[in-house]
Amino acid sequence: MSLLQVKNLVVEFPHRHGTLRALDDISFDIAPGEILGVVGESGAGKSITGASIIGLLEPPGRIASGQILLEGERIDNLGFEQMRHIRGKRIGAIFQDPLTSLNPLYTIGRQLIETIRAHLPVSDREARDRAVSLLNDTGIPAAAQRIDHYPHQFSGGMRQRVVIALALAAEPKLIVADEPTTALDVSIQAQIITLLKNICKQHGAAVMLITHDMGVISETCDRVAVMYAGRIAEIGPVHEVINHPAHPYTAGLMAAIPDITQDRERLNQIDGAMPRLNAIPNGCAYNPRCPQTFAKCKSDRPDLMSAGVTRAACWLHEGAPA
């Protein structure tokens, strides 16, 4: 059984000139212990997907239709207080900038202990011991001493480790990580990636990893969902999507990545830009930029369909065997 199921999710932002559709009928699931990568250009809908799952969608954004199920229980229609108890205990969150997740006025120990005590039936002493253990697990040296330090006394990479410890504090089943390595040096990125993979193995937690970095995806994830203009363009096993992309957009992303084995003077690029939410074209949203477009692409919107090992929302695969 899937740990997380997202079914036909639609997210809209009403405004005075109409309604903008930020997510348009997306569906996917994540199994226990699996890392699903979500990748795409800025504005594709990656972060809004994550915010919808953890119940932190910014007003006036709203879930207009569809369902989000955690361990078979629907969570998209819960009230603020009900969702607050699920967020932290059953769903952990890791954000791009650790300073937005940490209160600068409190020691990291106080923040960890408060989070642990809010969700687990433990004493102050037990909560502190667990906090030190979490800091050790996430690679904070001299954790027993550093637990009483403030966020400004940690480097960026160490602060992100503290945020990961916070996300794990109540032993959640699912972690939503939104660009967790973007603000970090490359060497620190590798350490955080290794840490996330180890957490999955040790705790059996599933991870939804949102990023625009295909290198991070290839090193970390089991499967990847490629998003474009609020929809999933392709989803499948990560090495299959990277090495044998079935959607022209995915192929364009892969071709734009530098390859040290090839002698090229210029990188490939995808012409044009992702459409604004108020100007998404008819048919396939990618058709104005696609080198393989034909008449049906401009009139009919494709749903995800079988494309060998992966599934792609592309009419090139119409009639392919399931």
Kinemage of the C-alpha trace (Angstrom):
@kinemage 1
@onewidth
@group {chain A} dominant
@subgroup {mainchain}
@vectorlist {calphas} color= white
{ca met a 1} P 0.000 0.000 0.000
{ca ser a 2} L 1.219 3.509 -0.820
{ca leu a 3} L 2.160 5.745 2.096
{ca leu a 4} L 1.077 8.894 0.234
{ca gln a 5} L -1.471 9.101 -2.566
{ca val a 6} L -2.196 12.299 -4.475
{ca lys a 7} L -5.267 11.904 -6.672
{ca asn a 8} L -6.302 14.390 -9.388
{ca leu a 9} L -5.103 17.368 -7.327
{ca val a 10} L -6.155 20.815 -8.556
{ca val a 11} L -4.894 23.970 -6.816
{ca glu a 12} L -6.271 27.376 -7.774
{ca phe a 13} L -5.505 30.992 -6.907
{ca pro a 14} L -8.551 33.266 -7.309
{ca his a 15} L -7.872 36.908 -8.223
{ca arg a 16} L -9.857 39.847 -9.512
{ca his a 17} L -9.473 38.910 -13.183
{ca gly a 18} L -10.417 35.264 -12.778
{ca thr a 19} L -8.833 32.116 -11.369
{ca leu a 20} L -5.297 30.863 -11.977
{ca arg a 21} L -4.791 27.096 -11.929
{ca ala a 22} L -1.369 26.366 -10.395
{ca leu a 23} L -1.754 22.565 -10.272
{ca asp a 24} L -3.877 20.940 -12.925
{ca asp a 25} L -5.051 17.400 -12.158
{ca ile a 26} L -1.844 15.784 -10.888
{ca ser a 27} L -1.678 12.252 -9.467
{ca phe a 28} L 1.191 10.258 -7.966
{ca asp a 29} L 2.016 8.086 -4.970
{ca ile a 30} L 5.006 7.357 -2.752
{ca ala a 31} L 5.725 3.985 -1.135
{ca pro a 32} L 7.171 3.544 2.392
{ca gly a 33} L 10.958 4.013 2.320
{ca glu a 34} L 10.916 5.456 -1.203
{ca ile a 35} L 12.454 8.759 -2.305
{ca leu a 36} L 10.431 10.457 -5.045
{ca gly a 37} L 12.104 13.392 -6.757
{ca val a 38} L 10.000 16.234 -8.158
{ca val a 39} L 11.868 18.315 -10.719
{ca gly a 40} L 11.116 21.119 -13.182
{ca glu a 41} L 11.748 24.770 -13.985
{ca ser a 42} L 10.779 27.586 -11.631
{ca gly a 43} L 7.010 28.000 -11.750
{ca ala a 44} L 6.297 24.380 -12.675
{ca gly a 45} L 4.323 23.789 -9.460
{ca lys a 46} L 6.854 21.785 -7.438
{ca ser a 47} L 6.727 23.805 -4.217
{ca ile a 48} L 2.935 24.276 -4.399
{ca thr a 49} L 2.599 20.482 -4.560
{ca gly a 50} L 4.691 20.157 -1.401
{ca ala a 51} L 2.814 22.975 0.366
{ca ser a 52} L -0.517 21.322 -0.477
{ca ile a 53} L 0.603 18.034 1.068
{ca ile a 54} L 1.826 19.577 4.331
{ca gly a 55} L -1.160 21.925 4.598
{ca leu a 56} L 0.786 25.165 4.204
{ca leu a 57} L -0.758 26.516 1.012
{ca glu a 58} L -0.559 30.327 1.059
{ca pro a 59} L -3.932 32.121 0.848
{ca pro a 60} L -5.727 32.779 -1.443
{ca gly a 61} L -4.461 29.476 -2.835
{ca arg a 62} L -6.863 26.597 -2.294
{ca ile a 63} L -7.287 22.947 -3.160
{ca ala a 64} L -10.180 23.132 -5.623
{ca ser a 65} L -10.575 19.383 -6.191
{ca gly a 66} L -8.795 16.051 -5.823
{ca gln a 67} L -7.596 14.183 -2.754
{ca ile a 68} L -4.430 13.721 -0.668
{ca leu a 69} L -4.310 10.504 1.353
{ca leu a 70} L -1.715 9.640 4.013
{ca glu a 71} L -1.727 5.935 4.902
{ca gly a 72} L -5.206 5.707 3.391
{ca glu a 73} L -6.584 8.631 5.431
{ca arg a 74} L -7.696 11.749 3.592
{ca ile a 75} L -5.867 14.858 4.870
{ca asp a 76} L -6.617 17.568 2.298
{ca asn a 77} L -9.976 18.437 3.901
{ca leu a 78} L -8.774 18.678 7.524
{ca gly a 79} L -9.014 21.869 9.588
{ca phe a 80} L -5.978 23.893 10.645
{ca glu a 81} L -5.684 22.355 14.142
{ca gln a 82} L -6.113 18.780 12.874
{ca met a 83} L -3.481 19.365 10.199
{ca arg a 84} L -1.119 20.946 12.736
{ca his a 85} L -1.058 17.669 14.678
{ca ile a 86} L -0.303 15.672 11.525
{ca arg a 87} L 2.401 18.140 10.433
{ca gly a 88} L 5.427 17.272 12.539
{ca lys a 89} L 4.184 13.935 13.877
{ca arg a 90} L 3.348 12.152 10.620
{ca ile a 91} L 4.729 14.551 8.014
{ca gly a 92} L 8.078 16.303 8.479
{ca ala a 93} L 9.181 19.297 6.415
{ca ile a 94} L 12.623 20.512 5.347
{ca phe a 95} L 12.803 23.890 3.601
{ca gln a 96} L 15.392 25.574 1.389
{ca asp a 97} L 16.554 28.202 3.881
{ca pro a 98} L 17.071 26.755 7.379
{ca leu a 99} L 16.848 30.243 8.908
{ca thr a 100} L 13.145 30.360 8.009
{ca ser a 101} L 12.580 27.119 9.970
{ca leu a 102} L 14.566 28.050 13.096
{ca asn a 103} L 13.661 30.683 15.670
{ca pro a 104} L 16.782 32.857 16.185
{ca leu a 105} L 15.740 33.692 19.767
{ca tyr a 106} L 15.689 30.080 21.024
{ca thr a 107} L 18.482 27.539 21.346
{ca ile a 108} L 18.220 24.631 18.943
{ca gly a 109} L 17.781 22.365 21.969
{ca arg a 110} L 14.699 24.236 23.122
{ca gln a 111} L 13.206 24.067 19.620
{ca leu a 112} L 13.884 20.338 19.303
{ca ile a 113} L 12.618 19.521 22.802
{ca glu a 114} L 9.404 21.522 22.303
{ca thr a 115} L 8.745 19.732 19.018
{ca ile a 116} L 9.404 16.299 20.534
{ca arg a 117} L 7.205 16.955 23.582
{ca ala a 118} L 4.401 18.323 21.392
{ca his a 119} L 4.121 15.033 19.525
{ca leu a 120} L 5.539 12.271 21.747
{ca pro a 121} L 4.611 11.251 25.346
{ca val a 122} L 8.051 11.796 26.902
{ca ser a 123} L 9.532 13.742 29.828
{ca asp a 124} L 11.844 16.751 29.485
{ca arg a 125} L 14.851 14.553 30.201
{ca glu a 126} L 13.837 11.947 27.637
{ca ala a 127} L 13.106 14.677 25.087
{ca arg a 128} L 16.561 16.220 25.617
{ca asp a 129} L 18.241 12.804 25.269
{ca arg a 130} L 16.301 12.224 22.042
{ca ala a 131} L 17.275 15.682 20.768
{ca val a 132} L 20.983 14.975 21.385
{ca ser a 133} L 20.604 11.596 19.659
{ca leu a 134} L 18.969 13.234 16.621
{ca leu a 135} L 21.755 15.817 16.384
{ca asn a 136} L 24.302 12.995 16.529
{ca asp a 137} L 22.410 11.073 13.838
{ca thr a 138} L 22.426 14.102 11.550
{ca gly a 139} L 26.167 14.626 11.931
{ca ile a 140} L 26.393 17.534 14.407
{ca pro a 141} L 29.733 17.160 16.237
{ca ala a 142} L 29.754 17.499 20.065
{ca ala a 143} L 25.950 17.406 20.015
{ca ala a 144} L 25.617 17.320 23.827
{ca gln a 145} L 27.314 20.732 24.038
{ca arg a 146} L 26.001 22.299 20.838
{ca ile a 147} L 22.378 21.587 21.726
{ca asp a 148} L 22.444 24.745 23.875
{ca his a 149} L 23.726 26.962 21.044
{ca tyr a 150} L 21.635 29.372 18.981
{ca pro a 151} L 21.036 29.060 15.200
{ca his a 152} L 23.444 31.917 14.371
{ca gln a 153} L 26.264 29.900 15.951
{ca phe a 154} L 25.975 27.232 13.230
{ca ser a 155} L 27.135 27.297 9.611
{ca gly a 156} L 24.574 26.958 6.795
{ca gly a 157} L 25.242 23.234 6.372
{ca met a 158} L 25.005 22.606 10.114
{ca arg a 159} L 21.766 24.603 10.353
{ca gln a 160} L 20.288 22.430 7.608
{ca arg a 161} L 21.262 19.341 9.643
{ca val a 162} L 19.430 20.838 12.623
{ca val a 163} L 16.345 21.355 10.423
{ca ile a 164} L 16.544 17.708 9.329
{ca ala a 165} L 16.749 16.701 13.001
{ca leu a 166} L 13.636 18.821 13.653
{ca ala a 167} L 11.838 17.148 10.745
{ca leu a 168} L 12.666 13.720 12.244
{ca ala a 169} L 11.856 14.680 15.835
{ca ala a 170} L 8.490 12.902 16.037
{ca glu a 171} L 9.436 9.981 13.750
{ca pro a 172} L 7.250 11.018 10.775
{ca lys a 173} L 6.349 8.533 8.048
{ca leu a 174} L 6.756 11.137 5.276
{ca ile a 175} L 9.283 13.960 4.802
{ca val a 176} L 8.672 16.744 2.288
{ca ala a 177} L 12.043 18.305 1.449
{ca asp a 178} L 11.775 21.486 -0.656
{ca glu a 179} L 15.142 22.385 -2.216
{ca pro a 180} L 17.036 21.226 0.909
{ca thr a 181} L 20.505 21.566 -0.667
{ca thr a 182} L 20.163 24.655 -2.893
{ca ala a 183} L 21.790 27.165 -0.530
{ca leu a 184} L 24.697 24.874 0.366
{ca asp a 185} L 28.207 24.292 -1.004
{ca val a 186} L 28.555 21.305 -3.336
{ca ser a 187} L 30.528 19.255 -0.789
{ca ile a 188} L 27.892 19.946 1.894
{ca gln a 189} L 25.139 19.070 -0.609
{ca ala a 190} L 26.653 15.605 -1.004
{ca gln a 191} L 26.659 15.101 2.771
{ca ile a 192} L 23.003 16.166 3.094
{ca ile a 193} L 22.023 13.844 0.210
{ca thr a 194} L 23.785 10.917 1.908
{ca leu a 195} L 22.061 11.836 5.162
{ca leu a 196} L 18.598 11.815 3.533
{ca lys a 197} L 19.246 8.409 1.969
{ca asn a 198} L 20.421 6.961 5.292
{ca ile a 199} L 17.362 8.360 7.072
{ca cys a 200} L 15.120 6.523 4.619
{ca lys a 201} L 16.897 3.243 5.294
{ca gln a 202} L 17.071 3.588 9.084
{ca his a 203} L 13.624 5.063 9.764
{ca gly a 204} L 11.677 3.624 6.831
{ca ala a 205} L 10.476 7.156 6.059
{ca ala a 206} L 9.357 8.128 2.588
{ca val a 207} L 10.775 11.348 1.148
{ca met a 208} L 9.365 13.737 -1.438
{ca leu a 209} L 12.423 15.651 -2.658
{ca ile a 210} L 11.640 18.864 -4.545
{ca thr a 211} L 14.536 20.302 -6.542
{ca his a 212} L 15.577 21.721 -9.902
{ca asp a 213} L 18.927 19.884 -9.785
{ca met a 214} L 18.989 16.671 -11.837
{ca gly a 215} L 22.344 15.763 -10.269
{ca val a 216} L 20.709 15.663 -6.830
{ca ile a 217} L 17.803 13.644 -8.276
{ca ser a 218} L 20.082 11.057 -9.918
{ca glu a 219} L 22.119 10.583 -6.737
{ca thr a 220} L 19.222 10.396 -4.321
{ca cys a 221} L 15.902 9.251 -5.752
{ca asp a 222} L 14.228 5.974 -6.645
{ca arg a 223} L 11.672 7.601 -8.956
{ca val a 224} L 11.272 11.082 -10.420
{ca ala a 225} L 8.280 13.170 -11.497
{ca val a 226} L 9.057 15.875 -14.078
{ca met a 227} L 6.637 18.814 -13.798
{ca tyr a 228} L 5.747 21.424 -16.397
{ca ala a 229} L 3.157 24.219 -16.107
{ca gly a 230} L 1.345 22.640 -13.172
{ca arg a 231} L 1.163 19.122 -14.584
{ca ile a 232} L 3.318 15.992 -14.474
{ca ala a 233} L 5.009 15.584 -17.862
{ca glu a 234} L 6.727 12.289 -17.044
{ca ile a 235} L 7.118 9.973 -14.075
{ca gly a 236} L 9.112 6.783 -13.647
{ca pro a 237} L 12.296 5.139 -12.304
{ca val a 238} L 14.975 7.796 -12.022
{ca his a 239} L 17.667 6.160 -14.195
{ca glu a 240} L 15.120 5.347 -16.914
{ca val a 241} L 13.845 8.938 -17.021
{ca ile a 242} L 17.389 10.331 -17.091
{ca asn a 243} L 18.859 7.919 -19.642
{ca his a 244} L 15.786 7.259 -21.818
{ca pro a 245} L 13.430 10.243 -21.452
{ca ala a 246} L 10.031 9.636 -23.034
{ca his a 247} L 8.726 13.230 -23.015
{ca pro a 248} L 10.337 15.879 -25.278
{ca tyr a 249} L 10.514 18.274 -22.305
{ca thr a 250} L 12.414 15.720 -20.204
{ca ala a 251} L 14.713 15.078 -23.170
{ca gly a 252} L 15.353 18.831 -23.411
{ca leu a 253} L 16.195 19.048 -19.703
{ca met a 254} L 18.611 16.129 -19.977
{ca ala a 255} L 20.306 17.567 -23.070
{ca ala a 256} L 20.867 20.880 -21.248
{ca ile a 257} L 22.994 19.226 -18.543
{ca pro a 258} L 26.782 19.535 -19.129
{ca asp a 259} L 28.435 16.202 -19.970
{ca ile a 260} L 32.195 15.899 -19.456
{ca thr a 261} L 32.326 12.915 -21.853
{ca gln a 262} L 31.186 15.051 -24.799
{ca asp a 263} L 33.143 17.807 -26.539
{ca arg a 264} L 30.552 20.542 -27.100
{ca glu a 265} L 31.155 24.258 -27.512
{ca arg a 266} L 27.583 25.143 -26.541
{ca leu a 267} L 25.008 23.564 -24.231
{ca asn a 268} L 21.684 22.567 -25.716
{ca gln a 269} L 18.822 24.769 -24.612
{ca ile a 270} L 15.040 24.708 -24.729
{ca asp a 271} L 13.823 27.707 -26.717
{ca gly a 272} L 11.180 29.944 -25.168
{ca ala a 273} L 9.923 29.980 -21.594
{ca met a 274} L 7.331 28.218 -19.488
{ca pro a 275} L 3.925 29.869 -20.014
{ca arg a 276} L 2.434 32.091 -17.327
{ca leu a 277} L -0.544 30.638 -15.474
{ca asn a 278} L -2.883 33.039 -17.268
{ca ala a 279} L -1.519 32.141 -20.700
{ca ile a 280} L -1.269 28.335 -20.794
{ca pro a 281} L -1.893 27.250 -24.415
{ca asn a 282} L -4.548 24.797 -25.547
{ca gly a 283} L -3.598 21.161 -25.884
{ca cys a 284} L -0.216 20.202 -24.443
{ca ala a 285} L 1.204 23.146 -22.492
{ca tyr a 286} L 4.670 22.363 -23.908
{ca asn a 287} L 3.613 22.500 -27.574
{ca pro a 288} L 4.975 26.033 -28.365
{ca arg a 289} L 8.484 24.900 -27.344
{ca cys a 290} L 8.362 21.286 -28.526
{ca pro a 291} L 10.441 20.217 -31.561
{ca gln a 292} L 8.154 17.211 -32.187
{ca thr a 293} L 4.761 18.893 -32.021
{ca phe a 294} L 1.937 18.021 -34.431
{ca ala a 295} L -1.724 19.034 -34.852
{ca lys a 296} L -3.193 17.032 -31.969
{ca cys a 297} L -0.680 18.568 -29.532
{ca lys a 298} L -2.239 22.003 -30.135
{ca ser a 299} L -5.839 20.951 -29.589
{ca asp a 300} L -6.012 18.052 -27.110
{ca arg a 301} L -4.333 17.863 -23.708
{ca pro a 302} L -2.582 14.504 -23.130
{ca asp a 303} L -2.875 12.612 -19.845
{ca leu a 304} L -0.097 10.381 -18.517
{ca met a 305} L 0.134 7.265 -20.680
{ca ser a 306} L 2.409 4.266 -20.839
{ca ala a 307} L 5.789 5.034 -22.429
{ca gly a 308} L 7.699 1.828 -21.831
{ca val a 309} L 9.005 1.731 -18.261
{ca thr a 310} L 7.872 5.296 -17.524
{ca arg a 311} L 4.610 7.204 -18.063
{ca ala a 312} L 4.547 10.396 -20.102
{ca ala a 313} L 1.877 12.977 -20.941
{ca cys a 314} L 2.712 13.043 -24.643
{ca trp a 315} L 0.734 12.104 -27.763
{ca leu a 316} L 3.866 10.468 -29.216
{ca his a 317} L 3.019 7.495 -27.002
{ca glu a 318} L -0.662 7.217 -27.880
{ca gly a 319} L -1.534 3.581 -28.514
{ca ala a 320} L 1.652 2.280 -26.880
{ca pro a 321} L 1.124 -1.056 -25.080
{ca ala a 322} L 0.470 -0.639 -21.346
